[in-house]
Every structure is written in C-alpha cells, then in structure tokens.
Amino acid sequence: MSQQYPQNQQPQGWGQQPPQWGGQPPAPKKSNAGKAVGFSCLGIVGLVVVLGVAGVMLGDTDTGSDTGSDGVLEVTASPSEGAAKEKAPEAEAPKGAEGDVKITGCEVMDGTGWPKADVLITNRSSKKSNYIVSVEFVDASGKRLGDAMAASNNVAPEQEVEVDAQSLDKVEGKVTCKVTKVTRYAS
C-alpha cells in the first residue's frame, strides 16, 4: 500500500525532491565574497600609496649638492704606489645635508680597477634620517670616469655612519672622488 501525500507537502528526510511536472531546479545563488575580498585588497593598496606620498610630501627633505672641495681626495690608480693626499678646504663646510657628508678615503681597487669612495655621514639634524649620497670619480682634467651611490637609513641625530660608494667602471690614472648630491629625509 502506497501512501499519498498532498502535492505541496513532502515526507521528511527524503531531501530535495525534483520539481513537479518537468520544471528545472532553481539555480544556486552566486556568492560575491571574491569581489569583496578583491576590492578590500585594492583599497588597502591604494591607502598605503596615498600615505606614502603624503609622508614624502610632508617629511623633512633636504637636497643639495656639494660645490666646495671639502673632503675631496686624490689618489693614484694603485694605492701601493702613493698615499692619498687630502686637499685643503677652500671654503667653509657646506650647510644642511651636504655638511653631513664627507669623503674620508678615495681609492682604485687593486685587481678590478674600480674606484671606491669611503663616505662618512654624520646626522646633524634633529630627526632620525635616511641619506642617499651621489659620488663621482673624475680624472685630473675633470673628465668624469664613473659614479656611484651610497645610502644609509635610520641614522639617529649626531650618529656617524661609514658607507662605501663603489663604481663598476674600470679606471686608470689619478682619480678624484667628489660628492655631487646629498639627499636627506626624515625616517
């Protein structure tokens, strides 16, 4: 004997029954979770970019170039042939970021022929700062032979940091190391 149920009532525990009279089952609802996660990530990246730009614009940036001869050294291509001699400063030490940087050594590396400048950074500002120093290597006639960069981050006020500016350009003869630009900004 089979039991008959009214058309709109299903027995319990039998799960979803196919629709009556040949209709299609309803399509499952789509989730928008992927879109929500994607837009959230995009928003976070956008916020980080905006904060970074605002930080750079509002930060303490001091850029300049060293036009004096303070701390300029000359050295022959082989350090064993002659000792480096420091030129006497012709002018007062530069102010601002340029005054924080001094070349303490200038040499051409044996074996590679690459020029290297030893750079001393002394943070004379009142804030912890980051430095980017550009150095150029020139011959006796003033011809540029190469250039290099040195950088140091999170230098505390009155802290001294020694960094190297190494060029990968092979040079020969006398070389002069000169600081061409110093960028200092608050960390």
Sequence and secondary structure as in RCSB ss.txt:
>XXXX:A:sequence
MSQQYPQNQQPQGWGQQPPQWGGQPPAPKKSNAGKAVGFSCLGIVGLVVVLGVAGVMLGDTDTGSDTGSDGVLEV
TASPSEGAAKEKAPEAEAPKGAEGDVKITGCEVMDGTGWPKADVLITNRSSKKSNYIVSVEFVDASGKRLGDAMA
ASNNVAPEQEVEVDAQSLDKVEGKVTCKVTKVTRYAS
>XXXX:A:secstr
      TT   TTS     GGG          HHHHHHHHHHHHHHHHHHHHHHHHHHS EEEE   S TT EEE
 SSTTTS  EE    S    GGGGGEEEEEEEE TTT  EEEEEEEE  SSS EEEEEEEEEE TT  EEEEEEE
EEEEE TT EEEEEEE  S   S EEEEEEEEEEEE 
